[in-house]
Amino acid sequence: ASGLAAVWRLFRGLSEEQRRYEKRLIFEHPAFARLCQQLLRDARRVPRGDLVFSLHAVVSLGVPQNTLLVQTLLRVCQEKLNQLDNRCISVLATALTGLDKDKNVSALQAGLRLLVEQRIPHIRDIFILQNLMRCMGKDAPVFLKRKLEKAVLKEVDHLTFLNAQRVFFALVAMSHCSIPILNACSEKILESIHDAPFWQLILILEACHDLQYRNIKLFSAVANYVTSTVCLWDKRQIILLLSAFEMLGFQPTELMDIFAEKVTEDPEFLNLKYLLIILRVYSRLNYVPEGQKQLFIETLHSCLNKYLPNISSTELLKAVHSLCVLGYLPHPALDELLQKENLDELQSGDLHKDQKEMMLQCVKACVELDSPTFTKPALVLAEDFSSLVPLNHRKAREALLELLGDENMFRENVQLLHKYHIDFEIRVDSERKKVLPGTAADDHADSSVERLAFLFVPPSAFCMGTTHPQGKLAVKKRHLTKLGYEVIVVMNKKFQEMTNEDAVEFLKGKIYSRSAVPFSEVNVQSNN
């Protein structure tokens, strides 16, 4: 039995390619067949430790699950389950994650969960606890997740950097976002951030994304560390880190500045894959370095032109969309994208069809509204869909009714061209002292009338921890401004937390005040 475990220990240190070759040699070797036959005969007599390690070894080596050997080991593990110590329970749990559901596996998993529930209060080993969390997985009952969480919290003082990272991944496997554990792990990671290898940083950021865990202190520390040691990092590594930050909605401005400079100095390293990632990162985070905006975007545009002969229609759409979001119209690529065969190809497939349609809609809006020849229309066509106001806008509607006294003094859920919509539109005189009645018939431009567009948005519309709008909101704000609106963006989550009196006063200040800036103090507070 210990022989099989030894084979696995040697096998797991090999590369994937070596494993495939060695696995064939192992399975063809007569000694391996004798080892398996001996284990099958002695299964009920081997020590409990050898039993679970042997099951783990044969499963990991790829012995088929439906063989008599694997099924026998599963049944014997069921019989001896109560005799297993904590370490053996952890190894058994790991082995079961490599097996498909069948009668014996399901029975053993059910028994293992009951045993783990009983043992948790007595397990002090953080390695065993995080492994059990990982192996119990997202299907574990909520009460078991809570018990594991409490047990880990008791041992957080003994966490090392490596264990803290493993606990992160265990929480991802359980689909369980425990803020106290994550905060404790983050502190341990922060202590050793300067010793962290590249891939560990990437995996930690990806785990935070999977758990929807927002820790600005942790993300800033990673960004500052990479920025301060940027000369030690390969450009491709920085691209992957920026991509991980983009998924989190976190904007590491200093690192983005430095990387943009590297791109403009030496764009040759950008293959199509990396070019698309960079375009996506900078457009979604709505960031172009000050002082080198034109040079940076033109460098990316030049790289894109180089790939036009061989680029797919989907890749072309992604690239053009990103540049349009940044306010730049890449004409050769645009001309290529808007050719009939490319548009037909994009609109024919079912895969990501809605996402492609949204990107195309944005590109077409940018072509019209961001054109240097565009002028504010004399007539802004708009439709009023008051009956379709979302439930989370009721508070704003009630506050406006109390403030303005009449529902004819504002319009709700106003739909504009290019599928833009405004949550509330309010018309005021040019001195912002008086609110004017507004109806769909009043769409003609009038220099004595100002149109206020209120947008109530979630925190995710901004870069994390800031009031800097992400690309989608930035484009909408830019285009509504082009259509003659003054755009006032309100963080809806914070607005909903206000008392009714505060909500009325807040809206009053935005409507009548000349200093009604688009991003107010209410937004800043919501990120702290």
Solvent accessible surface area in square Angstrom, and as a share of the most:
residue,aa,sasa,rsa
1,A,29,0.22
2,S,70,0.45
3,G,28,0.27
4,L,0,0.00
5,A,10,0.07
6,A,38,0.29
7,V,36,0.20
8,W,32,0.11
9,R,129,0.47
10,L,142,0.71
11,F,10,0.04
12,R,130,0.47
13,G,70,0.67
14,L,55,0.27
15,S,58,0.37
16,E,116,0.52
17,E,127,0.57
18,Q,96,0.43
19,R,64,0.23
20,R,156,0.57
21,Y,120,0.46
22,E,58,0.26
23,K,72,0.30
24,R,128,0.47
25,L,70,0.35
26,I,32,0.16
27,F,75,0.31
28,E,114,0.51
29,H,101,0.45
30,P,84,0.53
31,A,35,0.27
32,F,20,0.08
33,A,44,0.34
34,R,147,0.54
35,L,47,0.23
36,C,21,0.13
37,Q,99,0.44
38,Q,84,0.37
39,L,3,0.01
40,L,58,0.29
41,R,161,0.59
42,D,33,0.17
43,A,1,0.01
44,R,132,0.48
45,R,176,0.64
46,V,18,0.10
47,P,86,0.54
48,R,109,0.40
49,G,21,0.21
50,D,48,0.25
51,L,0,0.00
52,V,0,0.00
53,F,52,0.22
54,S,0,0.00
55,L,0,0.00
56,H,32,0.14
57,A,0,0.00
58,V,0,0.00
59,V,22,0.13
60,S,38,0.25
61,L,2,0.01
62,G,31,0.30
63,V,18,0.10
64,P,72,0.45
65,Q,36,0.16
66,N,131,0.67
67,T,43,0.25
68,L,115,0.57
69,L,13,0.06
70,V,0,0.00
71,Q,29,0.13
72,T,10,0.06
73,L,1,0.00
74,L,0,0.00
75,R,93,0.34
76,V,0,0.00
77,C,0,0.00
78,Q,59,0.26
79,E,103,0.46
80,K,33,0.14
81,L,16,0.08
82,N,123,0.63
83,Q,103,0.46
84,L,1,0.00
85,D,61,0.31
86,N,39,0.20
87,R,148,0.54
88,C,7,0.04
89,I,1,0.01
90,S,5,0.03
91,V,22,0.13
92,L,0,0.00
93,A,2,0.02
94,T,34,0.20
95,A,2,0.02
96,L,5,0.02
97,T,74,0.43
98,G,55,0.53
99,L,22,0.11
100,D,110,0.57
101,K,142,0.60
102,D,46,0.24
103,K,181,0.77
104,N,25,0.13
105,V,0,0.00
106,S,48,0.31
107,A,50,0.39
108,L,1,0.00
109,Q,44,0.20
110,A,58,0.45
111,G,21,0.20
112,L,3,0.01
113,R,68,0.25
114,L,112,0.56
115,L,11,0.05
116,V,0,0.00
117,E,45,0.20
118,Q,124,0.55
119,R,50,0.18
120,I,4,0.02
121,P,63,0.40
122,H,137,0.61
123,I,2,0.01
124,R,140,0.51
125,D,68,0.35
126,I,16,0.08
127,F,95,0.40
128,I,16,0.08
129,L,0,0.00
130,Q,9,0.04
131,N,11,0.06
132,L,0,0.00
133,M,0,0.00
134,R,94,0.34
135,C,16,0.10
136,M,14,0.06
137,G,15,0.14
138,K,137,0.58
139,D,103,0.54
140,A,5,0.04
141,P,46,0.29
142,V,100,0.58
143,F,106,0.44
144,L,2,0.01
145,K,19,0.08
146,R,122,0.45
147,K,76,0.32
148,L,0,0.00
149,E,18,0.08
150,K,135,0.57
151,A,8,0.06
152,V,0,0.00
153,L,59,0.29
154,K,132,0.56
155,E,12,0.06
156,V,27,0.15
157,D,117,0.61
158,H,126,0.56
159,L,9,0.04
160,T,75,0.43
161,F,33,0.14
162,L,81,0.40
163,N,20,0.10
164,A,0,0.00
165,Q,11,0.05
166,R,84,0.31
167,V,0,0.00
168,F,0,0.00
169,F,57,0.24
170,A,0,0.00
171,L,0,0.00
172,V,45,0.26
173,A,35,0.27
174,M,0,0.00
175,S,71,0.46
176,H,19,0.08
177,C,54,0.32
178,S,3,0.02
179,I,84,0.42
180,P,70,0.44
181,I,0,0.00
182,L,0,0.00
183,N,67,0.34
184,A,25,0.19
185,C,0,0.00
186,S,0,0.00
187,E,82,0.37
188,K,48,0.20
189,I,0,0.00
190,L,32,0.16
191,E,128,0.57
192,S,32,0.21
193,I,6,0.03
194,H,128,0.57
195,D,120,0.62
196,A,5,0.04
197,P,74,0.47
198,F,18,0.08
199,W,150,0.53
200,Q,34,0.15
201,L,1,0.01
202,I,6,0.03
203,L,76,0.38
204,I,1,0.00
205,L,0,0.00
206,E,64,0.29
207,A,4,0.03
208,C,0,0.00
209,H,73,0.33
210,D,88,0.45
211,L,12,0.06
212,Q,157,0.70
213,Y,7,0.03
214,R,121,0.44
215,N,23,0.12
216,I,65,0.33
217,K,126,0.53
218,L,0,0.00
219,F,0,0.00
220,S,35,0.23
221,A,23,0.18
222,V,1,0.01
223,A,6,0.05
224,N,93,0.48
225,Y,26,0.10
226,V,0,0.00
227,T,15,0.09
228,S,85,0.55
229,T,29,0.17
230,V,23,0.13
231,C,112,0.67
232,L,143,0.71
233,W,33,0.12
234,D,67,0.35
235,K,54,0.23
236,R,100,0.36
237,Q,55,0.24
238,I,0,0.00
239,I,0,0.00
240,L,54,0.27
241,L,0,0.00
242,L,0,0.00
243,S,17,0.11
244,A,4,0.03
245,F,0,0.00
246,E,9,0.04
247,M,70,0.31
248,L,21,0.10
249,G,3,0.02
250,F,16,0.07
251,Q,25,0.11
252,P,7,0.05
253,T,56,0.32
254,E,110,0.49
255,L,2,0.01
256,M,0,0.00
257,D,46,0.24
258,I,48,0.24
259,F,0,0.00
260,A,0,0.00
261,E,88,0.40
262,K,51,0.21
263,V,0,0.00
264,T,27,0.16
265,E,126,0.56
266,D,56,0.29
267,P,34,0.22
268,E,132,0.59
269,F,24,0.10
270,L,0,0.00
271,N,69,0.35
272,L,33,0.16
273,K,129,0.55
274,Y,29,0.11
275,L,0,0.00
276,L,27,0.13
277,I,19,0.10
278,I,0,0.00
279,L,1,0.00
280,R,94,0.34
281,V,0,0.00
282,Y,0,0.00
283,S,6,0.04
284,R,87,0.32
285,L,0,0.00
286,N,32,0.17
287,Y,34,0.13
288,V,23,0.13
289,P,2,0.01
290,E,166,0.74
291,G,88,0.84
292,Q,36,0.16
293,K,104,0.44
294,Q,105,0.47
295,L,105,0.52
296,F,0,0.00
297,I,4,0.02
298,E,75,0.34
299,T,16,0.10
300,L,0,0.00
301,H,22,0.10
302,S,69,0.45
303,C,8,0.05
304,L,0,0.00
305,N,52,0.27
306,K,107,0.45
307,Y,49,0.19
308,L,28,0.14
309,P,112,0.70
310,N,138,0.71
311,I,22,0.11
312,S,51,0.33
313,S,7,0.05
314,T,41,0.24
315,E,54,0.24
316,L,1,0.01
317,L,0,0.00
318,K,91,0.39
319,A,0,0.00
320,V,0,0.00
321,H,40,0.18
322,S,7,0.05
323,L,0,0.00
324,C,0,0.00
325,V,8,0.04
326,L,13,0.06
327,G,39,0.37
328,Y,42,0.16
329,L,22,0.11
330,P,0,0.00
331,H,107,0.48
332,P,64,0.40
333,A,0,0.00
334,L,6,0.03
335,D,93,0.48
336,E,60,0.27
337,L,0,0.00
338,L,66,0.33
339,Q,77,0.34
340,K,148,0.63
341,E,111,0.50
342,N,20,0.10
343,L,33,0.17
344,D,66,0.34
345,E,103,0.46
346,L,2,0.01
347,Q,81,0.36
348,S,81,0.53
349,G,31,0.30
350,D,127,0.66
351,L,132,0.66
352,H,113,0.50
353,K,74,0.31
354,D,108,0.56
355,Q,98,0.43
356,K,25,0.11
357,E,81,0.36
358,M,116,0.52
359,M,19,0.08
360,L,6,0.03
361,Q,51,0.23
362,C,23,0.14
363,V,0,0.00
364,K,85,0.36
365,A,1,0.01
366,C,0,0.00
367,V,54,0.31
368,E,76,0.34
369,L,0,0.00
370,D,23,0.12
371,S,27,0.17
372,P,131,0.82
373,T,120,0.70
374,F,44,0.18
375,T,106,0.62
376,K,118,0.50
377,P,39,0.25
378,A,76,0.59
379,L,74,0.37
380,V,6,0.04
381,L,124,0.62
382,A,14,0.11
383,E,108,0.48
384,D,61,0.31
385,F,70,0.29
386,S,51,0.33
387,S,111,0.71
388,L,113,0.56
389,V,31,0.18
390,P,59,0.37
391,L,129,0.64
392,N,80,0.41
393,H,12,0.05
394,R,144,0.53
395,K,38,0.16
396,A,1,0.00
397,R,68,0.25
398,E,106,0.48
399,A,5,0.04
400,L,2,0.01
401,L,58,0.29
402,E,125,0.56
403,L,39,0.19
404,L,26,0.13
405,G,64,0.61
406,D,60,0.31
407,E,93,0.42
408,N,85,0.44
409,M,37,0.16
410,F,7,0.03
411,R,6,0.02
412,E,6,0.03
413,N,18,0.09
414,V,0,0.00
415,Q,50,0.22
416,L,12,0.06
417,L,65,0.32
418,H,37,0.17
419,K,164,0.69
420,Y,27,0.10
421,H,66,0.30
422,I,0,0.00
423,D,10,0.05
424,F,0,0.00
425,E,2,0.01
426,I,0,0.00
427,R,27,0.10
428,V,0,0.00
429,D,32,0.17
430,S,48,0.31
431,E,109,0.49
432,R,3,0.01
433,K,151,0.64
434,K,127,0.54
435,V,10,0.06
436,L,34,0.17
437,P,78,0.49
438,G,7,0.07
439,T,65,0.38
440,A,53,0.41
441,A,87,0.68
442,D,47,0.24
443,D,10,0.05
444,H,121,0.54
445,A,51,0.39
446,D,74,0.38
447,S,116,0.75
448,S,61,0.39
449,V,24,0.14
450,E,41,0.19
451,R,17,0.06
452,L,0,0.00
453,A,0,0.00
454,F,1,0.00
455,L,3,0.01
456,F,15,0.06
457,V,17,0.10
458,P,76,0.48
459,P,35,0.22
460,S,76,0.49
461,A,18,0.14
462,F,3,0.01
463,C,0,0.00
464,M,9,0.04
465,G,30,0.29
466,T,53,0.31
467,T,34,0.20
468,H,62,0.27
469,P,15,0.10
470,Q,14,0.06
471,G,1,0.01
472,K,154,0.65
473,L,12,0.06
474,A,13,0.10
475,V,5,0.03
476,K,34,0.15
477,K,46,0.19
478,R,66,0.24
479,H,0,0.00
480,L,0,0.00
481,T,77,0.45
482,K,73,0.31
483,L,2,0.01
484,G,26,0.25
485,Y,7,0.03
486,E,56,0.25
487,V,5,0.03
488,I,1,0.00
489,V,0,0.00
490,V,0,0.00
491,M,0,0.00
492,N,15,0.08
493,K,113,0.48
494,K,52,0.22
495,F,0,0.00
496,Q,66,0.29
497,E,105,0.47
498,M,39,0.17
499,T,77,0.45
500,N,93,0.47
501,E,121,0.54
502,D,77,0.40
503,A,0,0.00
504,V,16,0.09
505,E,107,0.48
506,F,21,0.09
507,L,1,0.00
508,K,91,0.39
509,G,34,0.33
510,K,17,0.07
511,I,0,0.00
512,Y,75,0.28
513,S,37,0.24
514,R,146,0.53
515,S,84,0.54
516,A,8,0.06
517,V,79,0.45
518,P,42,0.27
519,F,52,0.22
520,S,4,0.03
521,E,105,0.47
522,V,4,0.02
523,N,0,0.00
524,V,78,0.45
525,Q,93,0.41
526,S,31,0.20
527,N,19,0.10
528,N,155,0.80
